[in-house]
Amino acid sequence: MSNIFRKLRTASRKSAGTRIEGTWVEGAATAFTFYGSLQPLTGKAMLSLPEGRRNRETYLIYTSTELMSVDVNGQLNPDIVVLNGNDFEIIQVEPWQNGIYSHYKAVASKKQVS
């Protein structure tokens, strides 16, 4: 995938957590960078999101780096990507591995502040 439209992005990935003597301990976060093109999500695509996410700021990210979503192989922690100074979690990833222009199409939704 060409770098013409992609910009350097920052993300973090947490390793799996564990229980130690009955207490939950979160996994360590590892920062990484990748090149990605950021596109707004269309209104029609917003309707396909789960109900609780439809009112959040959401983007498509096209990248040649595989990002992890909430549902990948039982992974509980999605990758967190920093976009416009805010944290966005990856909620969906579609691999487009056709051998000609292989890439990933990821959906990033703004993290809800708790």
TORMARDREN-244902 format. One record per residue (C-alpha): residue number from 0; x, y, z. Coordinates in Angstrom, 1 decimal, padded with zeros to 4 digits. Layout:
BEGIN
<k = NUM; X = X; Y = Y; Z = Z>
...
END
This chain:
BEGIN
<k = 0; X = 000.0; Y = 000.0; Z = 000.0>
<k = 1; X = 001.4; Y = 003.3; Z = -001.0>
<k = 2; X = 002.5; Y = 005.9; Z = 001.6>
<k = 3; X = 001.1; Y = 008.8; Z = -000.5>
<k = 4; X = -002.2; Y = 009.0; Z = 001.5>
<k = 5; X = -001.1; Y = 007.4; Z = 004.7>
<k = 6; X = 000.3; Y = 009.2; Z = 007.8>
<k = 7; X = 002.3; Y = 007.8; Z = 010.7>
<k = 8; X = -000.1; Y = 006.9; Z = 013.5>
<k = 9; X = 000.5; Y = 005.9; Z = 017.1>
<k = 10; X = -001.2; Y = 003.0; Z = 018.8>
<k = 11; X = -000.9; Y = 000.7; Z = 021.8>
<k = 12; X = -001.7; Y = -003.0; Z = 022.4>
<k = 13; X = -002.2; Y = -004.6; Z = 025.8>
<k = 14; X = -001.2; Y = -008.1; Z = 026.4>
<k = 15; X = -003.7; Y = -010.5; Z = 028.0>
<k = 16; X = -004.4; Y = -009.9; Z = 031.7>
<k = 17; X = -004.2; Y = -012.5; Z = 034.4>
<k = 18; X = -005.4; Y = -013.3; Z = 037.9>
<k = 19; X = -002.7; Y = -013.3; Z = 040.6>
<k = 20; X = -003.9; Y = -014.7; Z = 044.0>
<k = 21; X = -007.5; Y = -013.8; Z = 043.0>
<k = 22; X = -006.8; Y = -010.2; Z = 041.9>
<k = 23; X = -007.1; Y = -009.2; Z = 038.3>
<k = 24; X = -003.9; Y = -007.7; Z = 036.9>
<k = 25; X = -004.1; Y = -005.9; Z = 033.5>
<k = 26; X = -001.6; Y = -006.8; Z = 030.8>
<k = 27; X = 001.2; Y = -004.4; Z = 029.9>
<k = 28; X = 000.6; Y = -001.9; Z = 027.1>
<k = 29; X = 003.1; Y = -001.8; Z = 024.2>
<k = 30; X = 003.2; Y = 001.3; Z = 022.0>
<k = 31; X = 003.8; Y = 001.0; Z = 018.2>
<k = 32; X = 003.5; Y = 003.1; Z = 015.1>
<k = 33; X = 002.0; Y = 002.3; Z = 011.7>
<k = 34; X = 001.1; Y = 004.1; Z = 008.5>
<k = 35; X = -002.7; Y = 004.5; Z = 007.9>
<k = 36; X = -005.1; Y = 006.5; Z = 005.9>
<k = 37; X = -008.0; Y = 008.0; Z = 008.0>
<k = 38; X = -011.5; Y = 008.3; Z = 006.4>
<k = 39; X = -014.8; Y = 009.3; Z = 007.9>
<k = 40; X = -017.4; Y = 006.6; Z = 008.3>
<k = 41; X = -020.5; Y = 007.1; Z = 006.1>
<k = 42; X = -024.0; Y = 007.4; Z = 007.6>
<k = 43; X = -025.0; Y = 004.0; Z = 006.1>
<k = 44; X = -021.9; Y = 002.3; Z = 007.7>
<k = 45; X = -022.7; Y = 004.0; Z = 011.0>
<k = 46; X = -026.1; Y = 002.2; Z = 011.1>
<k = 47; X = -024.3; Y = -001.1; Z = 010.9>
<k = 48; X = -022.4; Y = -000.5; Z = 014.1>
<k = 49; X = -023.7; Y = -001.8; Z = 017.5>
<k = 50; X = -026.3; Y = 000.6; Z = 018.9>
<k = 51; X = -024.1; Y = 001.9; Z = 021.7>
<k = 52; X = -021.5; Y = 003.0; Z = 019.3>
<k = 53; X = -023.6; Y = 004.8; Z = 016.7>
<k = 54; X = -023.3; Y = 008.2; Z = 018.4>
<k = 55; X = -019.5; Y = 008.1; Z = 018.8>
<k = 56; X = -017.0; Y = 009.7; Z = 016.5>
<k = 57; X = -015.9; Y = 006.8; Z = 014.2>
<k = 58; X = -013.4; Y = 006.5; Z = 011.4>
<k = 59; X = -012.1; Y = 003.9; Z = 008.9>
<k = 60; X = -008.4; Y = 003.3; Z = 008.9>
<k = 61; X = -006.8; Y = 001.7; Z = 005.8>
<k = 62; X = -003.4; Y = 000.2; Z = 006.7>
<k = 63; X = -001.0; Y = -002.6; Z = 005.8>
<k = 64; X = -000.5; Y = -003.3; Z = 009.5>
<k = 65; X = -002.9; Y = -005.8; Z = 011.1>
<k = 66; X = -004.7; Y = -004.1; Z = 014.0>
<k = 67; X = -006.5; Y = -006.1; Z = 016.7>
<k = 68; X = -010.2; Y = -005.6; Z = 017.5>
<k = 69; X = -012.3; Y = -006.6; Z = 020.5>
<k = 70; X = -013.2; Y = -010.0; Z = 018.9>
<k = 71; X = -010.0; Y = -011.3; Z = 017.5>
<k = 72; X = -009.1; Y = -014.8; Z = 018.8>
<k = 73; X = -010.8; Y = -014.1; Z = 022.2>
<k = 74; X = -008.6; Y = -011.0; Z = 022.7>
<k = 75; X = -010.4; Y = -008.8; Z = 025.3>
<k = 76; X = -008.3; Y = -005.7; Z = 024.7>
<k = 77; X = -008.6; Y = -003.9; Z = 021.3>
<k = 78; X = -005.7; Y = -001.8; Z = 020.0>
<k = 79; X = -006.0; Y = 001.8; Z = 021.0>
<k = 80; X = -005.1; Y = 004.3; Z = 018.2>
<k = 81; X = -004.5; Y = 008.0; Z = 018.9>
<k = 82; X = -006.4; Y = 010.2; Z = 016.3>
<k = 83; X = -006.6; Y = 013.9; Z = 016.5>
<k = 84; X = -005.3; Y = 013.8; Z = 020.1>
<k = 85; X = -008.1; Y = 011.3; Z = 021.3>
<k = 86; X = -008.0; Y = 007.6; Z = 022.0>
<k = 87; X = -010.0; Y = 005.4; Z = 019.6>
<k = 88; X = -010.5; Y = 001.7; Z = 020.0>
<k = 89; X = -010.5; Y = -000.7; Z = 017.1>
<k = 90; X = -013.9; Y = -002.4; Z = 017.0>
<k = 91; X = -013.7; Y = -004.2; Z = 013.6>
<k = 92; X = -011.0; Y = -005.3; Z = 011.2>
<k = 93; X = -011.5; Y = -006.7; Z = 007.7>
<k = 94; X = -008.5; Y = -008.2; Z = 005.9>
<k = 95; X = -008.2; Y = -007.5; Z = 002.2>
<k = 96; X = -005.4; Y = -009.8; Z = 001.2>
<k = 97; X = -005.8; Y = -010.2; Z = -002.5>
<k = 98; X = -002.1; Y = -010.3; Z = -003.3>
<k = 99; X = -002.3; Y = -007.1; Z = -005.5>
<k = 100; X = -003.0; Y = -004.4; Z = -003.0>
<k = 101; X = -003.2; Y = -006.2; Z = 000.3>
<k = 102; X = -004.3; Y = -004.2; Z = 003.3>
<k = 103; X = -006.6; Y = -004.0; Z = 006.3>
<k = 104; X = -009.7; Y = -001.9; Z = 006.7>
<k = 105; X = -010.3; Y = -001.1; Z = 010.4>
<k = 106; X = -013.1; Y = 000.7; Z = 012.2>
<k = 107; X = -012.0; Y = 002.9; Z = 015.1>
<k = 108; X = -014.5; Y = 004.3; Z = 017.5>
<k = 109; X = -013.8; Y = 007.0; Z = 020.1>
<k = 110; X = -013.3; Y = 005.6; Z = 023.5>
<k = 111; X = -016.0; Y = 006.5; Z = 026.0>
<k = 112; X = -014.6; Y = 008.4; Z = 028.9>
<k = 113; X = -015.4; Y = 006.7; Z = 032.2>
END
